[in-house]
Amino acid sequence: MPNILRKKELHKLLILKDKNLIKVVTGVRRAGKSTLFLQFQELLKKETPNVSLISINMDLPEFRFLAEQNWKEIYTYIKGLLKKDVMNYVFIDEIQNIPDFEKLLEGLFVTSNVDLYVTGSNAYLLSSELATLLTGRAFEINILPFSFSEYLEYTGKISNPDRAFSEYLRIGGFPESVGFIESGENYAYEYLRTVFQNIYENDIQKRHKIYYETTYNEVVNFLIDSVGSTISARNIAKTLTANGKKVDNKTVSKYIKTLVDSYLFYKVNRYDIKGKQHLATQDKYYLVDLGLRNALLGKELTADIGHLLENVIFLELRRRDYQIWVGKTDNLEVDFVVRDKNGYTQYIQVAYTVKERTTLERELAPFNKISDFNERLLITMDHETGSHDGVRQINAIDWLLSSK
């Protein structure tokens, strides 16, 4: 399998290079953060063959000795590796494993000949305490598992994208799980289960008290089974209690936050399009990778296929750096209200197919409630494209493979 360059993330790192900022690469474990750093380091070497690179991965055995030391000792260790009179590019993987890591970051940041890059697999890295410390000093780059275009590049299955997309929905885009495809999907699912367990043990259990693991897993499964649906902690607690797993909504809220903080799920707030205001209830949650859904739930692909497509579209919107909300207009819902970096707004509906007239009318109905003239887009798996009273219909695979 080829080494796929994470082009968008590398482009951001190149823009930020030598800027007086800490470059913070975040994302779920095994999504490719360490590989991104290696790729960036290769670019630095090509640019300057004798460049000073200092790379520390706190997850690797050769650096475990540092985890047993305090931040001052680690700071002294790194300072001892710095070269004088040149820029030193310092990379620290999984920095949240270092006690008081924020003090280490602050010390390195004020060192004049250091350009600092770090990764983290938990949102604690950008929690309120650290965010206050690093206000105006840090730039976050969130990395996701492979996009569909990266999946095609990695597997070489470009001749039949429809079939490859069906496989992508099942396996997802974690680089190593994709590498197991030729050996059998069961190997990929077993790998993904170990990924989830690793996240649970290292990013959740070590930081939070989980008293009832069975109930916690029920919340995980509920969220996975509800991607693309508006939910609340109260409704989850009510449903689980009715099924014999008694839990209160505060506990459910806490569990959900741990899942979002570990980048397993992304939360999307609702937005009242007519009232131009954010709404505080009934959010949506999207899974970081659909391969985890099949690995943990084992559900057939045909179950909730429309919501699975919606999940893929959401992740791609994140990759393209859109601001994203769920739209509300009267009593109807627009799947996504998005705004690009230039401030342009777009309304997006996602449906697996709209070949039935009643389905098409249902998907178009929310657009008819919107009075402004921002672009409206209907994304489906149908090969038919065109326009419906100003709503542009596009094939999902074509949209995913476009450069926008």
C-alpha positions as a Python dict, from the first residue, in 0.01 Angstrom:
ca = {
    (1, 'M'): (0, 0, 0),
    (2, 'P'): (129, 350, -83),
    (3, 'N'): (210, 622, 166),
    (4, 'I'): (-69, 871, 103),
    (5, 'L'): (28, 1234, 153),
    (6, 'R'): (-225, 1419, 369),
    (7, 'K'): (-215, 1712, 129),
    (8, 'K'): (-459, 1951, 298),
    (9, 'E'): (-300, 1912, 640),
    (10, 'L'): (53, 1938, 498),
    (11, 'H'): (-46, 2255, 314),
    (12, 'K'): (-162, 2409, 643),
    (13, 'L'): (161, 2309, 817),
    (14, 'L'): (368, 2464, 539),
    (15, 'I'): (173, 2790, 568),
    (16, 'L'): (224, 2792, 946),
    (17, 'K'): (591, 2697, 931),
    (18, 'D'): (814, 2943, 1123),
    (19, 'K'): (509, 3139, 1237),
    (20, 'N'): (513, 3230, 1606),
    (21, 'L'): (244, 2977, 1691),
    (22, 'I'): (225, 2630, 1844),
    (23, 'K'): (92, 2397, 1578),
    (24, 'V'): (-150, 2159, 1751),
    (25, 'V'): (-259, 1856, 1547),
    (26, 'T'): (-562, 1692, 1707),
    (27, 'G'): (-776, 1394, 1620),
    (28, 'V'): (-875, 1043, 1715),
    (29, 'R'): (-601, 788, 1779),
    (30, 'R'): (-466, 605, 1472),
    (31, 'A'): (-602, 863, 1229),
    (32, 'G'): (-253, 947, 1103),
    (33, 'K'): (-120, 1233, 1320),
    (34, 'S'): (226, 1079, 1363),
    (35, 'T'): (244, 993, 993),
    (36, 'L'): (154, 1353, 909),
    (37, 'F'): (450, 1473, 1116),
    (38, 'L'): (682, 1227, 940),
    (39, 'Q'): (561, 1350, 602),
    (40, 'F'): (612, 1712, 705),
    (41, 'Q'): (960, 1634, 834),
    (42, 'E'): (1048, 1484, 496),
    (43, 'L'): (939, 1808, 330),
    (44, 'L'): (1159, 2006, 570),
    (45, 'K'): (1455, 1780, 488),
    (46, 'K'): (1405, 1832, 115),
    (47, 'E'): (1396, 2206, 169),
    (48, 'T'): (1700, 2210, 404),
    (49, 'P'): (1898, 1882, 412),
    (50, 'N'): (2073, 1961, 742),
    (51, 'V'): (1760, 2093, 913),
    (52, 'S'): (1744, 2045, 1291),
    (53, 'L'): (1457, 1807, 1369),
    (54, 'I'): (1375, 1690, 1721),
    (55, 'S'): (1098, 1433, 1731),
    (56, 'I'): (952, 1272, 2045),
    (57, 'N'): (661, 1028, 2044),
    (58, 'M'): (539, 963, 2397),
    (59, 'D'): (365, 644, 2281),
    (60, 'L'): (689, 480, 2162),
    (61, 'P'): (892, 259, 2400),
    (62, 'E'): (1216, 451, 2344),
    (63, 'F'): (1056, 763, 2492),
    (64, 'R'): (871, 600, 2782),
    (65, 'F'): (1148, 711, 3017),
    (66, 'L'): (1036, 1069, 2960),
    (67, 'A'): (685, 988, 3080),
    (68, 'E'): (833, 909, 3422),
    (69, 'Q'): (993, 1253, 3446),
    (70, 'N'): (837, 1588, 3526),
    (71, 'W'): (793, 1863, 3270),
    (72, 'K'): (1108, 2050, 3383),
    (73, 'E'): (1326, 1743, 3324),
    (74, 'I'): (1171, 1691, 2980),
    (75, 'Y'): (1222, 2060, 2902),
    (76, 'T'): (1589, 2029, 3002),
    (77, 'Y'): (1622, 1713, 2787),
    (78, 'I'): (1481, 1891, 2479),
    (79, 'K'): (1688, 2205, 2543),
    (80, 'G'): (1997, 1986, 2542),
    (81, 'L'): (1914, 1871, 2187),
    (82, 'L'): (1868, 2219, 2041),
    (83, 'K'): (2125, 2352, 1798),
    (84, 'K'): (2243, 2709, 1835),
    (85, 'D'): (2193, 2981, 1573),
    (86, 'V'): (1942, 2777, 1366),
    (87, 'M'): (1571, 2711, 1382),
    (88, 'N'): (1493, 2385, 1562),
    (89, 'Y'): (1171, 2209, 1461),
    (90, 'V'): (1043, 2027, 1768),
    (91, 'F'): (772, 1761, 1734),
    (92, 'I'): (605, 1601, 2036),
    (93, 'D'): (345, 1328, 1978),
    (94, 'E'): (69, 1261, 2233),
    (95, 'I'): (184, 1542, 2457),
    (96, 'Q'): (-114, 1495, 2689),
    (97, 'N'): (77, 1197, 2835),
    (98, 'I'): (324, 1440, 2996),
    (99, 'P'): (218, 1569, 3341),
    (100, 'D'): (181, 1950, 3338),
    (101, 'F'): (248, 1948, 2964),
    (102, 'E'): (110, 2303, 2932),
    (103, 'K'): (411, 2433, 3128),
    (104, 'L'): (643, 2244, 2895),
    (105, 'L'): (469, 2400, 2595),
    (106, 'E'): (496, 2748, 2740),
    (107, 'G'): (867, 2702, 2811),
    (108, 'L'): (942, 2580, 2458),
    (109, 'F'): (719, 2842, 2299),
    (110, 'V'): (921, 3131, 2443),
    (111, 'T'): (1250, 2973, 2330),
    (112, 'S'): (1352, 3191, 2037),
    (113, 'N'): (1493, 2924, 1803),
    (114, 'V'): (1213, 2666, 1841),
    (115, 'D'): (925, 2605, 1601),
    (116, 'L'): (690, 2381, 1799),
    (117, 'Y'): (452, 2109, 1673),
    (118, 'V'): (248, 1879, 1898),
    (119, 'T'): (-27, 1619, 1865),
    (120, 'G'): (-297, 1510, 2103),
    (121, 'S'): (-576, 1252, 2102),
    (122, 'N'): (-793, 1421, 2361),
    (123, 'A'): (-961, 1760, 2365),
    (124, 'Y'): (-812, 1820, 2710),
    (125, 'L'): (-517, 1945, 2508),
    (126, 'L'): (-729, 2248, 2425),
    (127, 'S'): (-931, 2259, 2746),
    (128, 'S'): (-1021, 2586, 2915),
    (129, 'E'): (-706, 2604, 3132),
    (130, 'L'): (-470, 2538, 2844),
    (131, 'A'): (-673, 2746, 2600),
    (132, 'T'): (-634, 3045, 2833),
    (133, 'L'): (-259, 2986, 2851),
    (134, 'L'): (-227, 2952, 2474),
    (135, 'T'): (-474, 3219, 2362),
    (136, 'G'): (-336, 3364, 2042),
    (137, 'R'): (-41, 3125, 2056),
    (138, 'A'): (-182, 2802, 1913),
    (139, 'F'): (-332, 2693, 1583),
    (140, 'E'): (-533, 2369, 1575),
    (141, 'I'): (-534, 2131, 1279),
    (142, 'N'): (-786, 1851, 1325),
    (143, 'I'): (-708, 1537, 1127),
    (144, 'L'): (-961, 1269, 1034),
    (145, 'P'): (-923, 917, 895),
    (146, 'F'): (-895, 890, 516),
    (147, 'S'): (-1147, 1075, 302),
    (148, 'F'): (-1305, 877, 19),
    (149, 'S'): (-1063, 1028, -234),
    (150, 'E'): (-770, 930, -10),
    (151, 'Y'): (-924, 584, 27),
    (152, 'L'): (-930, 543, -351),
    (153, 'E'): (-572, 664, -378),
    (154, 'Y'): (-461, 425, -104),
    (155, 'T'): (-640, 117, -242),
    (156, 'G'): (-608, 199, -613),
    (157, 'K'): (-975, 105, -663),
    (158, 'I'): (-1055, 395, -892),
    (159, 'S'): (-1208, 196, -1179),
    (160, 'N'): (-1533, 122, -990),
    (161, 'P'): (-1592, 406, -741),
    (162, 'D'): (-1949, 297, -663),
    (163, 'R'): (-1834, -44, -543),
    (164, 'A'): (-1539, 112, -359),
    (165, 'F'): (-1775, 355, -184),
    (166, 'S'): (-1986, 68, -54),
    (167, 'E'): (-1667, -84, 86),
    (168, 'Y'): (-1567, 255, 232),
    (169, 'L'): (-1900, 276, 417),
    (170, 'R'): (-1829, -64, 576),
    (171, 'I'): (-1456, -36, 649),
    (172, 'G'): (-1415, 337, 699),
    (173, 'G'): (-1090, 527, 655),
    (174, 'F'): (-853, 440, 941),
    (175, 'P'): (-530, 384, 742),
    (176, 'E'): (-438, 54, 905),
    (177, 'S'): (-789, -91, 885),
    (178, 'V'): (-795, -10, 512),
    (179, 'G'): (-470, -204, 482),
    (180, 'F'): (-649, -516, 609),
    (181, 'I'): (-908, -521, 330),
    (182, 'E'): (-732, -773, 110),
    (183, 'S'): (-690, -1008, 407),
    (184, 'G'): (-1061, -995, 488),
    (185, 'E'): (-1296, -742, 643),
    (186, 'N'): (-1310, -940, 967),
    (187, 'Y'): (-943, -849, 1026),
    (188, 'A'): (-1025, -481, 974),
    (189, 'Y'): (-1312, -499, 1224),
    (190, 'E'): (-1096, -674, 1481),
    (191, 'Y'): (-836, -401, 1441),
    (192, 'L'): (-1102, -131, 1483),
    (193, 'R'): (-1227, -293, 1803),
    (194, 'T'): (-873, -273, 1942),
    (195, 'V'): (-859, 94, 1837),
    (196, 'F'): (-1177, 167, 2030),
    (197, 'Q'): (-1049, -22, 2334),
    (198, 'N'): (-723, 170, 2319),
    (199, 'I'): (-910, 500, 2307),
    (200, 'Y'): (-1131, 392, 2595),
    (201, 'E'): (-839, 286, 2814),
    (202, 'N'): (-602, 574, 2736),
    (203, 'D'): (-819, 875, 2656),
    (204, 'I'): (-1132, 807, 2858),
    (205, 'Q'): (-1085, 567, 3148),
    (206, 'K'): (-759, 726, 3267),
    (207, 'R'): (-919, 1072, 3281),
    (208, 'H'): (-1273, 1001, 3392),
    (209, 'K'): (-1441, 775, 3644),
    (210, 'I'): (-1654, 527, 3452),
    (211, 'Y'): (-1838, 334, 3721),
    (212, 'Y'): (-2051, 116, 3495),
    (213, 'E'): (-1869, 11, 3181),
    (214, 'T'): (-2171, -179, 3049),
    (215, 'T'): (-2390, 131, 3069),
    (216, 'Y'): (-2113, 339, 2911),
    (217, 'N'): (-2100, 99, 2616),
    (218, 'E'): (-2478, 124, 2585),
    (219, 'V'): (-2444, 501, 2546),
    (220, 'V'): (-2170, 450, 2286),
    (221, 'N'): (-2390, 208, 2092),
    (222, 'F'): (-2690, 441, 2117),
    (223, 'L'): (-2490, 730, 1970),
    (224, 'I'): (-2347, 512, 1694),
    (225, 'D'): (-2696, 389, 1607),
    (226, 'S'): (-2830, 746, 1604),
    (227, 'V'): (-2589, 925, 1371),
    (228, 'G'): (-2778, 1187, 1177),
    (229, 'S'): (-3067, 1198, 1426),
    (230, 'T'): (-3132, 1477, 1674),
    (231, 'I'): (-3094, 1346, 2028),
    (232, 'S'): (-3062, 1461, 2387),
    (233, 'A'): (-2905, 1311, 2698),
    (234, 'R'): (-3250, 1303, 2856),
    (235, 'N'): (-3393, 1091, 2573),
    (236, 'I'): (-3097, 851, 2584),
    (237, 'A'): (-3130, 811, 2962),
    (238, 'K'): (-3505, 753, 2928),
    (239, 'T'): (-3459, 489, 2658),
    (240, 'L'): (-3180, 302, 2839),
    (241, 'T'): (-3372, 306, 3169),
    (242, 'A'): (-3678, 165, 2993),
    (243, 'N'): (-3454, -115, 2863),
    (244, 'G'): (-3332, -203, 3212),
    (245, 'K'): (-3010, 6, 3214),
    (246, 'K'): (-3097, 269, 3474),
    (247, 'V'): (-2895, 587, 3420),
    (248, 'D'): (-2964, 958, 3471),
    (249, 'N'): (-2927, 1226, 3207),
    (250, 'K'): (-2634, 1396, 3387),
    (251, 'T'): (-2433, 1075, 3365),
    (252, 'V'): (-2526, 1036, 2999),
    (253, 'S'): (-2414, 1395, 2933),
    (254, 'K'): (-2082, 1321, 3102),
    (255, 'Y'): (-2035, 1004, 2895),
    (256, 'I'): (-2113, 1188, 2572),
    (257, 'K'): (-1862, 1460, 2655),
    (258, 'T'): (-1586, 1201, 2703),
    (259, 'L'): (-1664, 1058, 2358),
    (260, 'V'): (-1654, 1402, 2195),
    (261, 'D'): (-1337, 1495, 2383),
    (262, 'S'): (-1164, 1183, 2251),
    (263, 'Y'): (-1271, 1275, 1895),
    (264, 'L'): (-1483, 962, 1851),
    (265, 'F'): (-1786, 1180, 1784),
    (266, 'Y'): (-1842, 1534, 1661),
    (267, 'K'): (-2127, 1740, 1798),
    (268, 'V'): (-2329, 1966, 1568),
    (269, 'N'): (-2559, 2232, 1710),
    (270, 'R'): (-2890, 2337, 1561),
    (271, 'Y'): (-2945, 2676, 1399),
    (272, 'D'): (-3276, 2856, 1346),
    (273, 'I'): (-3247, 2982, 989),
    (274, 'K'): (-3538, 3227, 1011),
    (275, 'G'): (-3451, 3357, 1356),
    (276, 'K'): (-3076, 3363, 1280),
    (277, 'Q'): (-2995, 3215, 1621),
    (278, 'H'): (-2833, 2906, 1767),
    (279, 'L'): (-3053, 2657, 1949),
    (280, 'A'): (-2947, 2485, 2270),
    (281, 'T'): (-3141, 2158, 2242),
    (282, 'Q'): (-3156, 1845, 2028),
    (283, 'D'): (-2804, 1829, 1884),
    (284, 'K'): (-2671, 1577, 1635),
    (285, 'Y'): (-2361, 1361, 1674),
    (286, 'Y'): (-2155, 1214, 1392),
    (287, 'L'): (-1912, 924, 1422),
    (288, 'V'): (-1548, 990, 1331),
    (289, 'D'): (-1537, 678, 1112),
    (290, 'L'): (-1814, 444, 999),
    (291, 'G'): (-1586, 141, 1021),
    (292, 'L'): (-1625, 166, 1398),
    (293, 'R'): (-2001, 135, 1357),
    (294, 'N'): (-1973, -199, 1182),
    (295, 'A'): (-1695, -320, 1414),
    (296, 'L'): (-1888, -240, 1733),
    (297, 'L'): (-2249, -294, 1624),
    (298, 'G'): (-2217, -535, 1333),
    (299, 'K'): (-2521, -384, 1159),
    (300, 'E'): (-2606, -438, 796),
    (301, 'L'): (-2515, -156, 559),
    (302, 'T'): (-2876, -119, 445),
    (303, 'A'): (-2980, -12, 795),
    (304, 'D'): (-3006, 370, 805),
    (305, 'I'): (-2814, 402, 480),
    (306, 'G'): (-2928, 763, 438),
    (307, 'H'): (-2787, 864, 776),
    (308, 'L'): (-2461, 684, 699),
    (309, 'L'): (-2425, 886, 380),
    (310, 'E'): (-2503, 1198, 584),
    (311, 'N'): (-2221, 1103, 824),
    (312, 'V'): (-1975, 1077, 535),
    (313, 'I'): (-2084, 1415, 397),
    (314, 'F'): (-2046, 1576, 740),
    (315, 'L'): (-1688, 1450, 776),
    (316, 'E'): (-1601, 1581, 431),
    (317, 'L'): (-1747, 1922, 520),
    (318, 'R'): (-1516, 1927, 823),
    (319, 'R'): (-1218, 1839, 604),
    (320, 'R'): (-1307, 2136, 386),
    (321, 'D'): (-1303, 2365, 691),
    (322, 'Y'): (-1668, 2464, 683),
    (323, 'Q'): (-1853, 2585, 988),
    (324, 'I'): (-2144, 2342, 1022),
    (325, 'W'): (-2488, 2354, 1186),
    (326, 'V'): (-2811, 2158, 1160),
    (327, 'G'): (-3072, 2394, 1016),
    (328, 'K'): (-3423, 2445, 1149),
    (329, 'T'): (-3687, 2627, 950),
    (330, 'D'): (-4034, 2623, 1107),
    (331, 'N'): (-4093, 2255, 1189),
    (332, 'L'): (-3862, 2124, 916),
    (333, 'E'): (-3491, 2046, 921),
    (334, 'V'): (-3208, 2119, 679),
    (335, 'D'): (-2935, 1858, 724),
    (336, 'F'): (-2652, 2110, 708),
    (337, 'V'): (-2615, 2486, 712),
    (338, 'V'): (-2251, 2553, 625),
    (339, 'R'): (-2035, 2861, 598),
    (340, 'D'): (-1699, 2871, 424),
    (341, 'K'): (-1392, 3073, 519),
    (342, 'N'): (-1513, 3361, 301),
    (343, 'G'): (-1844, 3381, 484),
    (344, 'Y'): (-2060, 3228, 210),
    (345, 'T'): (-2354, 3021, 336),
    (346, 'Q'): (-2488, 2705, 174),
    (347, 'Y'): (-2782, 2479, 259),
    (348, 'I'): (-2735, 2104, 208),
    (349, 'Q'): (-2980, 1815, 213),
    (350, 'V'): (-2852, 1455, 200),
    (351, 'A'): (-3061, 1156, 87),
    (352, 'Y'): (-2953, 818, -42),
    (353, 'T'): (-3206, 836, -327),
    (354, 'V'): (-3484, 1068, -436),
    (355, 'K'): (-3612, 863, -730),
    (356, 'E'): (-3954, 841, -568),
    (357, 'R'): (-4145, 1165, -621),
    (358, 'T'): (-4267, 1176, -260),
    (359, 'T'): (-3909, 1140, -132),
    (360, 'L'): (-3789, 1421, -358),
    (361, 'E'): (-4069, 1649, -239),
    (362, 'R'): (-3988, 1571, 125),
    (363, 'E'): (-3621, 1656, 78),
    (364, 'L'): (-3699, 1979, -108),
    (365, 'A'): (-3964, 2098, 140),
    (366, 'P'): (-3718, 2257, 391),
    (367, 'F'): (-3558, 2460, 110),
    (368, 'N'): (-3897, 2607, 22),
    (369, 'K'): (-3919, 2756, 372),
    (370, 'I'): (-3596, 2954, 332),
    (371, 'S'): (-3639, 3311, 206),
    (372, 'D'): (-3278, 3405, 127),
    (373, 'F'): (-3089, 3329, -193),
    (374, 'N'): (-2794, 3128, -63),
    (375, 'E'): (-2704, 2815, -260),
    (376, 'R'): (-2911, 2503, -201),
    (377, 'L'): (-2761, 2161, -266),
    (378, 'L'): (-2920, 1814, -267),
    (379, 'I'): (-2662, 1535, -242),
    (380, 'T'): (-2775, 1180, -329),
    (381, 'M'): (-2635, 854, -459),
    (382, 'D'): (-2857, 883, -766),
    (383, 'H'): (-2668, 931, -1091),
    (384, 'E'): (-2933, 1175, -1209),
    (385, 'T'): (-2834, 1537, -1155),
    (386, 'G'): (-2994, 1868, -1239),
    (387, 'S'): (-3193, 2146, -1080),
    (388, 'H'): (-3523, 2160, -893),
    (389, 'D'): (-3648, 2520, -874),
    (390, 'G'): (-3299, 2646, -796),
    (391, 'V'): (-3189, 2345, -587),
    (392, 'R'): (-2888, 2178, -744),
    (393, 'Q'): (-2885, 1796, -723),
    (394, 'I'): (-2544, 1628, -737),
    (395, 'N'): (-2418, 1272, -706),
    (396, 'A'): (-2249, 1211, -368),
    (397, 'I'): (-1941, 1043, -514),
    (398, 'D'): (-1893, 1325, -764),
    (399, 'W'): (-1920, 1576, -479),
    (400, 'L'): (-1678, 1381, -256),
    (401, 'L'): (-1420, 1363, -535),
    (402, 'S'): (-1452, 1727, -635),
    (403, 'S'): (-1181, 1969, -528),
    (404, 'K'): (-1416, 2208, -344),
}
